[in-house]
């Protein structure tokens, strides 16, 4: 098992509305498939749908939607973007 830092999550751990940057594609077979479909490390992904009982996750990246099977999405490591907005 690989260490995943505190700001990093597997794609399957992100909730609807969260966004993150793809850091790593851990499975070589999934990596090749994702690269062939234009899914690259360093790109921002927005989670559109991630329901616990579904077998897929729906994300948006570069104005395209990707429906990824969860066992494949589990090997995609992301860096979660979080920020606070303070109004004076």
C-alpha positions in Angstrom: 0.0 0.0 0.0 1.3 3.4 -0.9 1.4 6.4 1.5 -1.1 9.1 0.6 -0.5 12.6 2.2 -3.1 14.5 4.2 -4.3 16.6 1.2 -4.4 13.7 -1.1 -7.3 11.4 -1.7 -8.2 8.6 -4.1 -10.7 9.8 -6.7 -13.3 7.6 -5.2 -13.0 9.4 -1.9 -14.0 12.8 -3.3 -17.6 14.0 -2.8 -19.9 15.6 -5.3 -18.9 19.3 -5.8 -15.3 18.8 -4.7 -12.4 19.4 -7.1 -8.8 18.3 -7.1 -5.8 17.9 -9.3 -4.8 14.5 -10.6 -1.4 13.6 -9.0 -0.8 10.0 -9.9 -2.3 7.1 -11.8 -1.1 4.1 -9.8 -2.3 1.2 -11.9 -0.3 0.9 -15.2 -3.3 -0.5 -17.2 -5.6 2.2 -15.9 -2.9 4.8 -16.6 -2.7 3.8 -20.2 -6.5 3.8 -20.6 -6.8 7.2 -19.0 -4.0 8.7 -21.0 -5.6 7.5 -24.2 -8.8 9.2 -23.2 -7.1 12.6 -22.4 -7.0 12.2 -18.6 -3.6 13.5 -17.6 -1.8 14.1 -14.2 -1.8 17.7 -13.3 -5.3 18.3 -14.6 -8.1 19.6 -12.4 -11.1 17.3 -12.0 -14.6 18.3 -10.7 -16.7 15.6 -9.2 -20.2 15.7 -10.7 -21.6 12.5 -9.2 -20.3 10.0 -6.7 -23.1 7.9 -5.1 -22.1 5.2 -2.7 -24.3 2.5 -4.3 -23.2 3.3 -7.9 -20.3 1.4 -9.5 -19.0 4.5 -11.2 -18.0 8.1 -10.5 -18.7 11.0 -12.9 -16.1 13.8 -13.2 -15.5 16.7 -15.5 -12.1 17.6 -16.8 -11.2 20.0 -19.7 -14.9 20.5 -20.6 -15.4 16.7 -21.0 -17.3 14.3 -18.8 -15.7 11.0 -17.8 -17.7 8.1 -16.2 -15.0 6.0 -14.5 -15.6 2.6 -12.9 -14.9 2.9 -9.2 -12.3 0.1 -9.1 -10.3 2.0 -11.7 -11.0 5.4 -10.1 -9.6 4.0 -6.8 -6.1 3.9 -8.4 -6.2 7.6 -9.3 -4.6 9.8 -6.6 -5.6 13.5 -6.4 -4.5 16.5 -4.4 -7.7 18.1 -3.0 -8.1 21.8 -3.4 -9.5 23.6 -0.4 -9.8 27.3 0.4 -11.6 29.6 2.7 -13.3 32.8 1.7 -13.2 35.7 4.2 -15.4 38.7 3.6 -14.5 41.9 5.5 
